[in-house]
Every structure is written in structure tokens, then in C-alpha cells.
């Protein structure tokens, strides 16, 4: 081997050793724990909500589903019941925590080390109010990002408001296809609802 080739081989070996040392260091450093917050009134929880929760739970180490009050709306399902229903319908997701909050969501997020808000985006009419909310949150907590997830097409027409309206209008059981079984059981306690 020529001297130049020998020097190149030595340099390559040294570079490989540096890379291996760097990788070992990165593997032993504590990993950043990414916590996201999906806030909402969830009144009642729908399959659209559950779909977003399942998808977001794959993106973050921990997802907090935060049941909040909405002073602009009259509650359909009591606050504590919504919390319990969300516990039931997310019990299969080990990194999902359900909690409740009566104050500002951004203050809760700061107290709990949240790095991102998760929000669902339906095709019609969601962008402007969601954008205003995201900019307000950014103004109050610039270190917390907003992550919008497009609603899955099969759930894009579903909203808690739609469920409430169809339920209150007495349209039989048509609304049941839009909500998880624990919600059906709660809203129809005297009916024979399958397990």
C-alpha cells in the first residue's frame, strides 16, 4: 500500500471511531419526552375525536386529552361524565392520559411541559377559528407548537353538535354510528345496547 492510501485508511478508521463514539453518546443521553395536548369540550366524544386521539398518540410519547369547559355552549353531557367516557374509550392507548381543566388551556399546557397542541381540522369552516386560536396560543406560549391533523374522510362530517342535534330531534338511533359504545350506553341507559 502506498503511504497516501495508508493515511486515508487511518483517517477513515478514526472517522468511523468518532462516529461510533458519537452514536454511543446519543444512545445513552436521556431522550426528550414529547408531550402533546389535545384539548376540547368533547360534548359528547365522537369517533372523530377517537380517531384523532389514536393518530396523535402515535406521534408523541405522551398525549393528554384535556376536557375543558366551553362557556359559549350549554353542556349536553356533564363534565365529569365526559372525562369518564374518554377514560373508557382511550383505555387501549397506554400513552394517553385523560384530564380536565377549568382554566386557560395554555396555562395547563405550560404547567405540564407540553410541546404541542393537537387540533383536528375538518374541511369546511375550521381553518379560520383554529388559526386564530393557534396564534393566540403562540402569543401566550411561543414554545408550544400547534399540530393540525386533517380529520379522516369518514369522520369529516361528524361533530359533537351534530350528534346532539340529531339525538335531541328524536331521530331514532341514527346518531349511534357517530359515537363510541360507552357514549351510546350513557345516552341510552334503558336500551339494550350490545356489549
C-alpha positions in Angstrom: 0.0 0.0 0.0 1.2 3.5 -0.7 1.7 6.0 2.0 -1.3 8.1 0.8 -3.6 5.1 0.9 -2.4 4.1 4.4 -3.1 7.7 5.6 -6.6 7.6 4.1 -7.3 4.2 5.7 -6.1 5.5 9.1 -8.3 8.7 8.6 -11.3 6.6 7.7 -10.8 4.4 10.8 -10.5 7.4 13.0 -13.7 8.9 11.5 -15.5 5.7 12.0 -14.4 5.6 15.6 -15.6 9.2 16.1 -19.0 8.3 14.6 -19.3 5.2 16.8 -18.4 7.3 19.9 -21.0 9.9 18.9 -23.7 7.3 18.3 -23.0 5.7 21.7 -23.3 9.1 23.4 -26.6 9.8 21.7 -27.9 6.4 22.6 -27.2 6.9 26.3 -28.3 10.5 26.6 -31.8 10.9 28.1 -34.3 11.2 25.3 -36.6 14.2 25.1 -40.1 13.2 26.3 -42.6 14.8 23.9 -45.9 15.6 25.5 -48.8 16.8 23.4 -52.2 18.2 24.5 -55.5 17.6 22.7 -58.0 19.9 24.3 -61.7 20.1 23.7 -65.1 20.0 25.3 -65.8 16.5 23.9 -69.5 17.0 24.4 -70.0 14.2 23.6 -66.9 12.3 22.5 -67.3 11.1 18.9 -65.5 8.6 16.6 -63.8 11.7 15.0 -62.3 12.6 18.4 -61.2 9.0 19.0 -59.6 8.8 15.5 -57.5 11.9 16.2 -56.5 10.6 19.6 -55.3 7.3 18.2 -53.4 9.0 15.4 -51.8 11.7 17.7 -50.8 9.0 20.3 -48.5 7.5 17.7 -46.8 10.9 17.1 -45.9 11.7 20.7 -44.5 9.9 23.7 -47.5 11.1 25.7 -50.8 12.6 24.8 -53.0 14.4 27.3 -56.7 14.6 26.3 -57.9 17.6 28.2 -61.7 18.0 28.8 -62.3 21.7 29.1 -65.4 23.8 29.6 -66.7 26.0 26.8 -68.5 29.0 28.3 -70.2 29.7 24.9 -72.0 26.3 24.9 -74.5 24.7 27.3 -73.3 21.3 28.4 -75.1 18.3 26.9 -73.1 15.6 28.8 -72.0 16.5 32.4 -68.3 17.5 32.6 -67.3 14.6 34.9 -69.1 12.1 32.7 -67.2 13.3 29.6 -64.0 12.7 31.5 -65.1 9.1 32.4 -66.3 8.4 28.9 -62.9 9.4 27.5 -61.1 7.2 30.0 -63.2 4.3 28.8 -62.7 4.9 25.0 -59.0 5.5 25.3 -58.1 2.7 27.7 -56.4 0.7 24.9 -53.9 3.5 24.4 -51.2 3.3 27.1 -49.6 6.7 26.4 -52.9 8.6 26.6 -53.9 10.4 29.8 -57.3 12.0 30.2 -57.5 15.1 32.4 -59.8 18.0 33.0 -59.3 21.8 33.3 -61.4 24.7 34.2 -58.8 27.4 33.4 -56.9 28.5 30.3 -55.7 25.6 28.3 -52.4 27.4 27.6 -51.7 27.7 31.3 -52.4 24.0 31.8 -50.0 23.2 28.9 -47.2 25.3 30.4 -47.6 23.6 33.8 -47.4 20.2 32.3 -44.5 20.5 30.0 -46.5 20.3 26.8 -44.6 20.8 23.5 -47.6 20.8 21.1 -51.3 21.3 20.9 -53.1 18.8 18.7 -56.1 20.1 16.9 -58.4 18.4 14.3 -59.2 20.2 11.1 -62.4 19.4 9.2 -62.8 20.5 5.6 -65.4 23.2 6.0 -65.1 26.2 8.2 -62.4 25.0 10.7 -59.4 26.9 9.4 -60.1 30.5 10.5 -61.1 29.8 14.1 -58.4 27.2 14.5 -55.8 29.6 13.1 -56.9 32.4 15.4 -56.7 30.0 18.4 -53.2 28.8 17.3 -51.9 32.4 17.0 -53.4 33.3 20.4 -51.7 30.3 22.0 -48.5 31.1 20.3 -48.7 34.7 21.6 -49.2 33.3 25.2 -46.8 30.4 24.9 -44.4 30.7 21.9 -42.5 27.5 22.8 -45.7 25.3 22.3 -46.4 24.4 18.7 -49.8 23.7 17.2 -50.2 20.4 15.2 -53.3 20.2 13.0 -54.4 16.8 11.9 -56.8 16.5 9.0 -59.9 14.7 10.0 -60.2 11.2 8.4 -62.6 11.5 5.5 -65.1 9.0 7.0 -65.4 11.3 10.1 -65.1 14.7 8.4 -68.9 15.4 8.7 -69.2 14.4 12.4 -69.2 16.9 15.2 -70.5 16.8 18.7 -73.0 19.5 17.7 -74.4 17.1 15.0 -74.7 14.3 17.5 -76.6 16.5 20.0 -78.9 17.9 17.3 -79.9 14.5 15.9 -80.3 13.0 19.4 -82.5 15.9 20.6 -84.6 15.7 17.5 -85.5 12.1 18.3 -84.2 10.6 15.1 -84.1 7.1 16.5 -80.7 5.5 16.7 -79.1 7.3 13.7 -76.6 9.2 15.8 -75.2 6.0 17.4 -73.0 5.3 14.4 -71.0 8.5 15.2 -70.1 7.8 18.8 -68.2 5.0 20.6 -70.2 2.4 22.5 -69.7 3.9 26.0 -71.3 7.1 24.8 -74.2 5.2 23.4 -74.6 3.4 26.7 -74.6 6.7 28.6 -77.1 8.4 26.3 -79.4 5.4 26.1 -79.2 3.7 29.5 -82.6 2.0 29.3 -82.0 0.5 25.8 -80.5 -2.9 25.3 -77.1 -1.8 23.9 -74.8 -4.7 22.9 -71.5 -5.1 24.8 
